[in-house]
């Protein structure tokens, strides 16, 4: 890779490494392999045996034409075109590169179309046809998604050179910086050196010599490619000439001239000889000035002489003629297509007219049938509305039935909860009756101290009677709220107190129904939770339903029992609350057998239940889901086989 430029490396990967199209015969495969070897050899000889490039490339072309190997033709034309461009033979370069472009379009290979357009754009750039060069370079860059990054960067760098030559230095600098950014991650040192040198050229034109020298030296440090080194030496010689550093001008210009001769780089030789001629004229050394001026004129004539200009003009005329023929063929194809479409349209209209006649007859016949169908539809509509009304009534009854069923499950728990405060009320009332009798006796005796002590005890007992009376009243009020239809009005509610109330009532209700039922109750309430805005009777029903389900699940043994015969299952239900950001979480967890994965997606569907027939309506979780969603919350479930289930209610934490 020491003397390869970006172009030769890309040509190698594009036309040599890529395998040939699959063919059936061994002979064809052998010929295509030979073509690829010839192109490879031509590319390897480009900079140290340039005279050998053309023979190898032309052999590859002739063999490719004889076996109709399009990839080989494309590679050979491109190799010849680049050789002639670098050598300064621009007419030959364009003829071969446009031939390569035609084949690229023919085989519809976007990557090769873009690469060939890059080479054509650079050729026009060498000819100082900057607008035409930009046209092809931008067309190539529009295919950047199909180009290797170094080639896309090479296109950008040459766009920058075109803007630089047009004295649009700000635009030139932008494109060269992008090209440098694309070149940095690659291992292609020639590409890096190219971009760095062009950045130096821009800073030279902007009268920033220190920056220019920085990029020139950086360019020399990253490569030993003769082409890049020669061009960089030439630009350094020009800058030293501007700065009046005579020794450096002579050294770098002669080095550039020498390297240009070794690599057959006529543009580099022309630039170096021009610098030396100007230098010797300035210093009055006319013999040396004439020598380099003659060399400069010879090189100019070789690159841009009348014969070259005539060939370029002839090429442009032929290319224009070819494009005109292509356009005529395209117009004929388009006209044929238009005629074909017109014929299709005519026969299509005839067909449509026939269809309209047929459809008209069918519509007339169907219209008569439609009238009869409309009468039947009206009757069916009335029946459907009646059925829908009945379904809604049934749904309301089912929902109310579910609410009353949950209330029925609480009845025994309510009785147990109310019995405790009633016992206190009765006991303290009896004690107060005895104390009142004592009070009368002591009052008659005139014993004021005893009267005061007894009165104090009576007052204390009255406070207890009042407290437990209010406790019983609260239980009754809570259950009345549970039983009545929801008002739909939210109110500030202590969620911890609401959850704890239903937890205890549900447990005692189940104990009253089944004396053998027993379970451990564990609570963990977050006391930092303030009141939240909810419909308490609705959320209460949700919590009650989840707690009843948890007690039921906890009382079941895991499927298959436990492997350890000495282990005793202890049904446990956990109830907890927690504030997390702008949400309040209510968790109900059990240590039952868990919910099978096959039914997990169905548990919130109406009428779905895993309980035995007659033990559940299948509406509890469905109603709970709807209530929580109506509050702007979510209800989630986590379950593991033989380890239990956890339901989590998420409610907005706000008043």
C-alpha positions, 0 to 999 in steps of 0.5 A: 500500500506504499505507493497506491492512491485511493483510486487504485486501491478502490479499483482493486477491491471493486474489480479484482477481489469481487468474484465473477458472476457464476457460470456453468463452464470451467472454461468461462471461469478460467477466462474470467479469473485471467481477466481479473489477474490482468486488471490486478497486474495493471493496477499494481504496476500503475506507479512503478511500471506505468508503461505496463498498465496499458498492455495489461488493461487492453489484454483484459479488455479484449478477453472480456469482450470475447467472452461477454464478461461485463465486470471485466470490461468495466474494470479494464475501461476504468483502469485505462481511463485512470491511467490516461487521466493521471498521465495527462491524456484527458481525451483518452481518459474520458473516452474510457471512463464514459465507456465504463459508465455506460456498462455500469448503467447497463448492469445497474450497479449503483456502487460502480456508477458512483465510482466511475462518476467520481473519476469522470468528475476528477478528469473534468477538474483536471481540465479546469471545467469546474462546473461540469466536475461538480455536476459529476462529483455531486451525482457520485456523492448522492450514491454515498450509501453504496460507496466505500467511505474512502471513495465517498471521502475522495469525492468530497475532497475533489468537490473541495478542490473545485470550490477552491479553484473557483475561489470559494474558500469557505465552501472548500474548507467545509468539504475538505474537513468532512473528507478528512473526517471520513479518511481518519478512521481508515487505514488508507494513508494515501487518502489521509495525505491527500485530504491533509495536503488540500487543507494546507492548500486552502490555508495557503490561499487564505494567507495562513502560511503556518497552518498551511505548513502544518498540514503539509508536514502532517501529510508527508508524515502519514504516507510514503506514496510518491504521488502524494509526496510529489504534489505536497513538495510542489505546493510547499515550493510554491509557498516558500517562493511566496515567503522568499525562502530561496533554498527551500524553493529550489529543494522542494521544487526539484524534489517534486519534479523528480517524483513527478517524472518517476510516477509520470505525473505531468500536472505535478511536473508542470506545477514544479517547473512553473515554480522554478521558472518564476523563481529563476526569473525573479533572481535574474538567472535567465539560463535556468529560467529559460530551461524550466520555461521550455519544460513548462511549455512542453508539458502544457502542450502535452496536456492542453495542446491543440491536438488534445483540445481538438480530441476533447471537442470531438469527444464532446460532439460524439458524446452529445450525439450519443446522448441525443440518440439515447434520448430519441430512443427513450422518446420512442419507447415513451411514445410506444408506451403512451400508444399502448396505454391509449389503446388499453384506455379505449378498450377499457372504456368499452369494457367499463361501458359494458359493465355499467349496462350490466351493473344497471340491470343488476342494480334495478333487480337488487333495488326491488330486493333491497326494499324487502330486505330493509323491512326485515332489517328494521324488524331485526333492528328493533329486536336487537335494541330490545335484546341489548336493553335486556343485556344491559339490565342483566349486566347491571343485575350481575354487577349488583349481585357481585356487590351484594355477594361480597357484602354477604361474605362480610356479614359475619365479619361485620357481626364480629367487628361490631360485637367487640365495641357492643360488649364494651358498651354493655360492660361499661353501661352495667358498671356505670349503673352500679357506680350511680347507685354508689354515688347516691349512697355516698351523696346521702352520707355527705361524703363529697370526696367519694362522690367526686371519685365515683363521678370521675369513674362514671365520666371515664366509662362514658368516654369509653361507651362513646368511643366504642359506640362511634367505632360500631357506627363507623363499621356500619357506615362503611358497610352501608357505603359498600352496599349502596350504588356508587355515587361516582363522587371522589372524596379524600380517603385514608387508604391505610384505614380503608385497607385495614378495615376490609382486611380484618372484616374479610378475615373474620367473615371467612372465620365465621363461615368456616371455623377450620379456616385460619391464616396469618395476616401481615400488614405494612402500611406507609404512614407517610401517605396522605389522604387521596381522592378516590370513590371509597366504596368502589376502591373498597370493593376492589381491595375486598375482592383481592383480599378474599381471593388471596385468603382463598388461594393461601388456603390451597396447597400447592399442586402436588403438595410439598416434597418435604412431608414434615413441612406444614403449609401456613396460609399467609396474606400480606397487605401493604401500602407504599408511596412511590413518586406520584403514585400510591401502591396497594399490594395484596400477596398470598403464599398459595399455588400461584396462577397458571401461565396458561390462564394468566391472560384471562383473569380480568375477563368477565365471567372467567374464574378458576374456582369450582362451579358455584363458588365464584361469579367470575366478575370480581377481577373484571369489575376491579380492573374497570374501577381502577382504570376509571380512577386513572390507575393500573392493576398488575399481577405477579405470580410464581408457581407454588410460591404465590401471587401478588396483585398491585393496585397503582393509584394517582397520589393526589387530592 
